Amino acid sequence: MSKPLVSILIPFKNTESFISECITSIINQTYTYWEAIFVDDHSDDLSYTIVEKFSEKEPRIQLYTNEKEGIISALQTAFKNCKGAYITRMDSDDIMTTNRLNVMVNSLLVHGKKHLAVGQVKYFRTDGISDGYARYEHWINKLTEKGNNYSEIYKECVIPSPCWMLHRDDFVACEGFEPNRYPEDYDLTFRFYRAKYKCIPCDKVLLHWRDYSTRTSRTHEHYAINYFLDIKVHYYLELDYKPERPLVIWGAGNKGKTVAKLLIKNDIPFHWICDNEKKIGKEIYGQKLLNFKHLEQLNQPQSIVTVANEDEQNDIRHYFKKQNMKPMDDYFFFC
């Protein structure tokens, strides 16, 4: 039985300091039936030249120039030129563990279509990672270990963009890289969720995820918080919102205000509660802020929680538990 070809799609721009390590980690894979499709998004450093030299020696490496501009266009160009039965993505500044492709392919061969292979990640940085990234790493790996990634999808992107794999037919069925919506990795994760692809549990670190100050996700406007909230509200209204039930926003900070504006823009009625005595009774965007006790007047509400404080989040979870409310049905944490 022939082994399936894996297409690794790698957009890149100005990563000359890291791209050689990325390519070497691909060449060193124990699973050898792969093609790496590199697409240069108009770099002005030596990145293109570095990939070109590797491609001259390694026929499995293909090099293209982005037909337009931006990471989504680069990914579209990569997919258009790939032939694999399985599709995966890689970032040009990260490093695969040597067994990454082998683990993911074997998982998909066992579980079949409508499944998504994911892997645990390990952040690294020359001067050490921050507490925030350490918490994110712990959180996402805990979800991945059980395959429960979608259970907290409205909090943050629950599938790391450089560490997934699925069957080509499933990728096409959920529109692949077609939508021009940023952040593109978070949007794709929601489309995996919409398609009900099951995440295959994984207890192995398969990707070393590099952090540095000029990384795109840190610097580009497409990865600002308002873009994330746009996507959260968009898919919540499409997939989980029940208009026959009253909707409640918890919290009136910046995230709460942004969510409120998006709901108003979409003509979605809601109740708005907070615990700030200075805000209760006042109006923001024509919406009156209410006390927590207002919840007692509502019949089977759905709640969007935008409260960022972890202690307060725990109190809110305790309240939901006492009310026999269920996550991803009765309440959704947006932060």
C-alpha positions in Angstrom: 0.0 0.0 0.0 1.4 3.4 -1.1 1.9 6.0 1.6 -0.1 9.3 1.2 1.7 12.4 0.0 1.6 15.2 2.6 1.6 18.8 1.3 3.3 21.3 3.7 2.2 24.8 2.9 4.7 27.5 4.1 4.2 31.2 3.4 7.2 33.3 4.3 8.4 36.9 4.4 11.7 38.2 5.8 12.6 35.3 7.9 16.2 34.8 6.8 17.4 34.3 10.4 15.1 31.3 10.9 14.0 29.7 7.7 17.0 27.4 7.3 16.1 25.7 10.7 12.6 25.3 9.5 13.6 23.7 6.2 16.1 21.4 7.9 13.4 20.2 10.4 11.2 19.3 7.4 14.0 17.5 5.6 14.7 15.5 8.8 11.2 14.1 9.0 11.0 10.4 9.6 8.0 10.4 7.3 9.5 11.0 3.9 6.5 11.2 1.5 6.0 15.0 1.6 6.3 18.1 -0.6 7.0 21.5 0.9 5.4 24.4 -1.0 7.2 27.6 0.0 5.6 30.9 -1.1 7.5 34.1 -0.8 5.3 37.1 0.2 7.7 39.7 -1.4 10.6 39.4 1.0 13.3 42.1 0.9 15.9 40.0 2.7 17.7 36.8 1.8 14.8 34.4 2.6 14.0 33.7 -1.1 17.7 32.9 -1.9 18.0 30.6 1.1 14.9 28.6 0.1 16.1 28.5 -3.6 19.4 27.0 -2.6 17.6 24.3 -0.6 15.3 23.6 -3.5 18.2 23.1 -5.9 19.4 20.1 -3.8 16.0 18.8 -2.5 13.4 18.1 -5.2 10.6 17.8 -2.7 10.9 21.6 -2.0 9.0 23.9 -4.4 9.4 27.7 -4.4 6.8 30.2 -5.6 6.2 34.0 -5.3 2.9 35.2 -3.9 0.6 36.2 -6.8 -0.8 39.1 -4.7 0.2 40.3 -1.2 -0.5 39.0 2.3 -0.5 35.7 4.1 -3.9 34.6 2.9 -3.0 35.1 -0.7 0.3 33.3 -0.1 -1.5 30.3 1.4 -3.9 30.3 -1.6 -1.0 30.2 -4.0 0.6 27.4 -2.0 -2.6 25.3 -2.0 -3.1 25.8 -5.7 0.3 24.3 -6.4 0.1 21.4 -4.1 -0.8 17.7 -4.9 -0.9 16.0 -1.5 -3.7 13.8 -0.2 -3.1 15.4 3.3 -2.7 19.1 3.9 -0.8 20.8 6.6 0.7 24.2 7.3 4.0 25.3 8.7 5.4 28.7 9.6 8.8 29.6 8.3 10.2 30.6 11.7 9.2 27.4 13.6 10.7 23.9 13.9 9.0 20.5 13.5 9.9 17.7 15.7 11.3 14.8 13.5 8.2 12.7 14.1 5.6 15.3 13.5 4.4 14.2 10.0 4.6 10.5 11.0 2.4 11.0 14.1 -0.2 13.0 12.2 -0.4 10.8 9.2 -0.8 7.7 11.3 -3.5 9.4 13.4 -5.4 10.2 10.2 -5.0 6.8 8.7 -6.5 5.3 11.9 -9.4 7.7 12.3 -10.2 8.5 8.7 -11.9 11.6 7.2 -13.8 14.2 9.2 -10.9 14.2 11.7 -8.2 16.7 12.4 -4.8 15.7 13.5 -3.3 18.2 16.0 -0.2 18.3 18.1 1.1 19.8 21.3 3.5 22.8 21.0 6.5 24.2 22.9 7.2 27.9 22.8 10.9 29.0 22.7 12.6 32.3 22.7 16.3 33.3 23.1 15.6 35.4 26.1 12.8 33.2 27.6 9.1 33.2 27.0 6.7 35.4 29.0 4.3 34.1 31.6 1.4 34.8 29.2 2.8 32.6 26.5 3.6 29.9 29.1 0.0 29.9 30.2 -1.2 29.8 26.6 1.1 26.8 25.9 -0.2 25.0 29.0 -3.8 25.8 28.1 -3.7 24.7 24.5 -1.7 21.5 25.2 -4.2 20.5 27.9 -7.0 20.8 25.4 -5.0 19.0 22.7 -4.1 16.1 25.0 -7.8 15.2 25.3 -8.9 16.4 21.9 -11.3 18.9 23.6 -10.0 21.9 21.6 -13.4 23.3 20.6 -14.6 23.4 24.2 -13.0 26.8 24.6 -12.9 28.0 21.1 -14.4 31.5 21.9 -11.6 32.2 24.4 -8.6 32.0 22.0 -7.5 30.2 18.9 -7.5 26.6 20.1 -5.5 25.0 17.2 -2.1 26.3 16.5 -1.8 27.3 12.8 1.5 25.5 12.2 0.4 22.2 13.8 -2.6 20.6 12.2 -3.2 18.2 9.3 -6.3 16.9 7.6 -7.5 15.1 4.5 -7.5 17.2 1.3 -11.2 16.6 0.7 -12.1 17.8 4.2 -9.9 20.9 3.7 -11.7 21.8 0.5 -15.1 21.0 2.1 -14.5 23.7 4.8 -13.4 26.2 2.2 -9.7 25.9 3.0 -7.9 29.3 2.6 -10.7 30.8 0.5 -12.2 33.4 3.0 -10.3 36.7 3.1 -10.8 37.0 6.9 -8.1 37.7 9.5 -6.8 36.3 11.7 -6.8 33.5 9.1 -5.8 30.8 11.5 -8.6 31.5 13.9 -11.1 31.8 11.1 -10.0 28.4 9.8 -10.3 26.9 13.2 -13.9 28.0 13.4 -14.6 26.4 10.0 -13.1 23.1 11.3 -15.6 23.5 14.2 -18.5 24.3 11.9 -17.7 21.2 9.9 -17.7 19.1 13.1 -14.2 17.6 12.3 -13.2 15.8 15.4 -9.8 16.7 16.9 -7.6 13.6 17.5 -6.1 13.6 21.0 -2.4 14.0 21.1 0.0 13.8 24.0 3.2 14.6 22.1 4.9 17.9 21.4 5.1 18.1 17.6 6.1 21.7 17.0 8.6 24.2 18.5 6.9 27.5 18.2 9.3 30.5 18.0 8.5 33.8 19.7 10.3 37.1 19.0 9.4 40.7 19.1 8.9 41.3 15.3 6.7 38.2 14.8 3.7 38.9 12.5 1.1 38.0 15.1 2.7 40.6 17.5 3.0 43.4 15.0 0.4 43.2 12.2 -2.9 45.0 12.6 -4.7 41.9 11.3 -3.9 40.2 14.6 -5.2 43.0 16.9 -7.9 42.2 19.5 -10.7 43.7 17.5 -10.2 41.3 14.6 -10.4 38.4 17.0 -13.6 39.7 18.5 -15.1 40.2 15.0 -14.5 36.5 14.3 -15.9 35.4 17.6 -19.1 37.3 17.3 -19.5 36.3 13.6 -19.3 32.6 14.3 -21.2 32.8 17.6 -24.1 34.3 15.7 -23.9 31.7 13.0 -23.2 28.6 15.0 -24.3 28.9 18.7 -26.6 31.8 19.1 -30.2 30.9 19.9 -32.4 34.0 19.2 -35.4 32.5 21.2 -33.3 32.9 24.4 -32.3 36.2 26.0 -28.6 37.1 25.4 -26.5 38.6 28.2 -23.1 40.3 28.0 -21.0 40.0 31.2 -18.6 42.9 31.7 -18.3 46.5 30.4 -14.6 46.8 29.8 -13.0 47.2 26.3 -13.9 43.7 25.2 -17.4 44.0 26.5 -17.9 47.3 24.7 -16.6 45.9 21.4 -18.9 42.9 21.6 -21.8 45.2 22.4 -21.1 47.3 19.4 -20.9 44.2 17.1 -24.2 42.9 18.4 -25.8 46.3 17.9 -24.4 46.4 14.4 -26.1 43.0 13.7 -29.4 44.1 15.3 -29.1 41.5 18.1 -30.9 42.4 21.3 -29.1 41.8 24.6 -29.0 42.5 28.3 -25.7 44.0 29.7 -24.6 43.4 33.2 -21.5 44.4 35.2 -20.3 44.7 38.8 -18.9 48.3 38.5 -21.2 50.5 40.7 -20.1 53.6 38.8 -21.4 52.1 35.5 -24.6 50.3 36.7 -27.7 52.3 35.7 -25.8 54.3 33.1 -26.1 53.8 29.3 -23.4 52.9 26.9 -24.3 52.9 23.1 -27.9 53.5 24.2 -27.9 50.2 26.3 -28.5 50.4 30.0 -26.0 48.6 32.3 -27.7 46.4 34.8 -26.9 44.7 38.1 -26.0 41.0 38.3 -29.4 40.4 40.0 -31.1 41.2 36.7 -30.2 37.6 35.6 -32.9 36.3 38.0 -35.5 37.8 35.7 -34.4 36.0 32.6 -35.6 32.7 31.4 -32.8 30.4 30.1 -30.4 33.1 29.1 -27.3 32.6 27.0 -24.2 34.5 28.3 -21.2 35.9 26.6 -18.5 36.5 29.3 -16.0 39.3 28.5 -14.6 39.6 32.1 -10.8 39.1 32.0 -10.0 38.8 35.7 -9.3 35.1 36.4 -10.6 35.2 39.9 -13.9 36.8 38.7 -14.0 34.2 35.9 -13.8 31.4 38.5 -16.7 33.0 40.4 -18.7 33.2 37.2 -18.1 29.6 36.4 -19.1 28.7 40.0 -22.4 30.6 39.4 -23.1 28.8 36.1 -22.4 25.4 37.8 -24.8 26.1 40.6 -27.4 27.0 37.9 -26.7 23.7 36.1 -25.7 25.7 33.0 -23.5 24.1 30.4 -20.5 25.6 28.5 -20.8 26.0 24.8 -24.6 26.1 25.2 -25.6 28.3 28.1 -22.4 30.3 28.3 -19.3 31.2 26.3 -16.1 32.8 27.6 -14.8 35.4 25.1 -11.6 36.0 27.0 
